[in-house]
Amino acid sequence: MTQAHRPSRALTSVADLVAEGLAAPADAPALEAVGEAFRIRLSPAMRAAVDASGDPVARQFVPDARELTIRPEELADPIGDDTHLAAPGLTHRYPDRVILAVTKACEVYCRFCFRRETVGETGPLSEPDLAAALAYIARTPAIREVILTGGDPLSLSPRRIEAILTRLAAIPTVETVRIHSRVPVVAPDRIDAAMTKALAAHPCLWLVLHTNHAQELTDAARAALARLTAAGIPLLSQTVLLKGINDSAETLANLFRALIRAKVKPYYLHHCDLAPGTSHFRTTIVEGQAIMAALRGRISGTCIPAYVLDIPGGFGKVPLTSDYLTEITPGHYRVRDPQGRLHDYADPA
């Protein structure tokens, strides 16, 4: 792959994208309207990974006028963060684990993000709110795992990351911390000695990398992942199934093999959530299942993630298999959540 030049700063406006050749001047008025609704940010590393306007990397970060089409089934809070809010920034959906959104900032803003209406509106979680979240965790011994999310936790400084992990390590009932991040791919320079030292502040920390296409795994990204594995940090990955970007067995096989070569275990393949303005990214469930069937036998079992749906409304994540999913009519499903309750789900029209 021939990489483009790497700008010195993130691209955060339609004007920036036009100047970089990633958006046509004639499209700028429509894209400005998109940018007013959903923030724009493309990191220098991901700009360098773009081969051409409209390629699989560019489409993840460059706004599209179709984002202004909001379908009736789309939700401002598609996975129910607020439904299970236990304290500011803290979501307690499952008995033994919580999600702690330590910041709303990211190094990039993905056009399909399920938190796209709130990411970027503020920075780090305030100290009073963080203290309240940690107090809830400490007085709830059933919580064994804390998942740091955001925004992107690794957009915080190493000092702040280390402080949060040290406080979590002081809670004896918290056995594991998981960090979900795009930073090792989209801002690999941030994974330096200070950051790897900070991540060592909790004795059992796992990092889940979000990446959707092998083109994102630049030399710099692979070097960042190598620094993490050299520091003894186990790595998993999560990928979103995205129409026109990675919705083929060949594309995903290339990604999952590349991840395994980087010592990253593919963990989840997410069916695209019902975030506002994202219907052009969603495949049907049947298409996703066909891709998974094609991957079986084509690539090693170590390369294959679980294909899952976060049931809209905050009812939990389930595998898209016959154990949890029944097709009532073509494209219309009944989904069983982890508590045995049934919910309807429909493919995009």
N, C-alpha and C positions, 0 to 999 in steps of 0.2 A: 504494500500500500504506500502510495506517495502522500506523505502528510503535508498539509497546508502550513503556512506560517503560524506562529503562536503569538497572538497579541499579548501585550503586557498586563492587560486588565480584563475582567469579565465583561461580556457584552450584556447590557441591561436595558436596551431600548431598541425599538424598530429602526431608528436611525443608525445605531451601531450595526445591526444586522444587514441593512442596506449597504453601508460602507464596506462591510466584509464580503459582500456578494452573496449573502445567504438569504436575502429577500429582494424581490424586484421593486424598484421605485414605484411602479404603478400599483403594487399591492399595499403600499405603505398605509394609506388611509384606513383600509379595512383592518389591517394588522394592529394599528394604533388602538382601535376599539377593543381588540382582543387583549392587548397589553394592559388596558385600563381595568379589565375584568380579572385577568390572571397574570401574575407577575412574570417577567422575562429575566432570565439569567443563564448565560452560557459561559462556562469557565474557559480560560485559555487552553487548558489541556484538551477539552472536548472540541474546541474550535480547531485545534491541530489535528484531531482525529477525523474531521469531516473531509471526505474525498470530494464531494460536490454538493451543491444546494439540492435538498430533497433526498439525500442518501439516508441510510438507516440510523446514523447518529444525528444528523441535522433534524430529521423529523421528530426526534424525541424532545428537542429543545426549542426549535423555531416555531413561533405561533402560526396558526392556520385559521382562516376565517370560519371554518366549520366549528370551531370551538364556541362560537356564539349561538349555535343550535343546541338548546337545552331541551332534552326529551322529558316527558312527564315522569318516567320512572327514575330519573337521575336525582341524586340526593346530595345536599350540602355536606352531610356527614355520613358517607355511604357505609362505613364499617362500624358506626355507632360508638365513636370515641366518647361523645358527650353523654350517651345513654348510660354508660358505666363509669362516669366520672366519680372518683372517690375523694379527690382533693385536686386543687389546681394543677393541671399538667399530668395527673395520674389517672389512668384507666385501669379498672380492675374487672376484667371480663371473665377470666378463668380463675378457679379457686387458688391455684398454686403459683400464679405469676401475674405481674402487673406491667403495664407500659408506662414509662416515665418520659414525657416529652420535655427534654432539658433545654431545647431551643426551638424557635420557629424558623430559624435561618437555614439556608442550604447553600452549597457552592454552585448548584445548578437548580433550575426549576423545570421539572419534567412536565410536559404538556398533558400527561395522563394521570398526574398525581391525585390520589384520593383525598389529600388534604390541600388541594390547590387553592382553595378559597381562603385559607388561613396561613399557609406558609409565607414567611417573609414579612408578616404584619408586625411582629415584634422580634426581639433578639432572645437572649438567654432567659430561662425561667428565673424570676426574681428570688432573692434569698428567702424572704418570708414564705413564698409559695413552695420553694424547694424544701425548706425546713418542715412545712406542713406535710408534704408528700412523704418525706423520710420518716416523720413521726407516725404516719398511718402505717407504713411498711413495718416499722419496728413493733407496733402494737398488734400486728396481724400475723401471728406465727405461721399461719397456713401458707404465706407467701414465701416460696423457696427461690424464685427466679425473678429478677428485675430486668426488663428489656428497655434499654435506653434508645429513644427515637427522637423524632422532631417533626419538622426540620431534620437536620443531620447533626448528630452529636459530635462528630469529628470536625465540624466547622468551629467548635469551641477551641479555646487555647489549651495546650497541654496542661497548664497549671490548673485550669478550671476542671478539665476532665479528671485529673489526678485527685483533686479535692472531692469530687463527687464519688469516685470509686473508693477512696479512703473511707468516706462516711458510710458507704454501703458495706464495705468490708467489716466495719465495726458492728454491724447488725448480725448477730450470730445465726439467725434463722434464714438469712439470705445466702444460699449455697452457690448460686450461679448468677453472673451478669452477662447479658447478651447485648451487643451494640449492633444496630442496623445502620449501615452507612454506604454512601456512594463515593465517599472521599478518596479511597485508595485508587479508584479509576478516574474520577473527574477532577481531582486535585491531588495527584500522587505526591507532589513535593511536600505536602503537609505530613506525610508519614515519614518523619525524620526520627533522629535519636531521642529527641525530647518527647515526641508522641509515643513511641514504643515504650519508653520508660514510664510515662504516665499510665499506659494501659496495664502495666504490671502491678498497679496499686491494688487490684483485686486478684486474689489467688486463683479464681476459676472464671476466666473471662473468655467468651466466644465472640467472634466478629462475623456478622452476616453481611456479605457484600451484595449490593444491588447492582446488577449489570444485565443488559438485555441483548447485546450483540457482540460477537467476537471482535468487531472493528473497534470497540471501546478499549480493548485490552492492548494498549500501546506498550512500547518498550518501557516507558516510564511507569505505567500501571503495573506491569509484571514485576518491575524492580521494587515497587512499593509493597506488593504482595509478598515478595521474597523477604523483605525486611520484617514483615509481620510474622511470617513463619519462622524466620531465624530467631525471633524473640520468643518463640514458643506459643504463639497465639493461634489456636485452631480456627480454621476459616470454613464457613458455609457460604452459599450464595442463594439469592432469590432473584427471580426473573418474572417480568410481566409479559404475558402473551399479547402481542400487539399486531394488529392487522397491518399488513404492508411493511412491517419492520422485521419480525422474526417468526411469522406464522407459517413455517415450513419445517419439516423434519430435518432437512439438510442444514438449514440455518441454525436451528437449535442444537443439532449434533455438533456442529463446528464450535459453537459457544461452549457446550458442556465439556467437550474434549479439551478445549483450551483452558477451561477452569481446572479440570483435573490435572493438567500438566503444570498448572500454577499451584497445585496442592490445595485447591478449593473444592469442597464437596458440594455439588448442586443439591439444594435443599427443597426449595419451593418453586414451582411454576404457577404463578397466580393468574387466574382468569381475571381479565381487566374489570376493575370495580366500576360501579355506577356513579362516578364523579361527574359533575355538571360539564357538559360540552365535550365529552370523550367518546361519543357513540361511534365515531369514525375509526377509533382504535380497537373496538371490541369485535372479536370473532364470535361465532356461535360455539356452544358447548360441544356439539358434534364434531366441529372442525378441530377443536382442541383435543378431544378424545382420539380422533383419527391420527393426529400428530403423535400423541403419546404411544398409540399402537404401533406406528411406523418406527418409533425409536426403539421399541422392545426388540431385541435381537440384533439391531443395527449397531448399537453401542453398548458398552459395558454397563452392568447394573450400577456400578459406582458412579456413573455419569448421569443417571436418571433421577430427577427430582420427583416429588409428589405434585400432581396437578390438583390445585385446590381452588375453592370458591370461598371468599369471605361473604357469608350470607348477609345481604343488605339489611341494615337496621341494627347491626351489632349482635347478631345471634351466634357468632362464632365461625370458625374456619373448618371446612370439611373437604375430604378428598372427593373429586368428581368421579365416583365409582358407583356401581349399582347398590352398594351398601347404604349410600346416603342419597342417591338421586334416582327418581322415577320420572320418565317422560310421560306426561298425561296426554298431550297432543303434540304434533311436531313443533319443536321450539319452545314448548311450555312444560315446565318441570315442577315437581314437588321435591323439596330438599329437606332432609331430616337433620336437625341440628344436634350438637353433642348431648343435649338434654332430652332428645327424642321428640321435640316439637317439630311440626311440619310448616313449611313456608313455600310460597309460590315464587318461581323465578322464570322470566321469559327472556329469550334471546332478543337481540336487536332486530327490529323489523327490516 
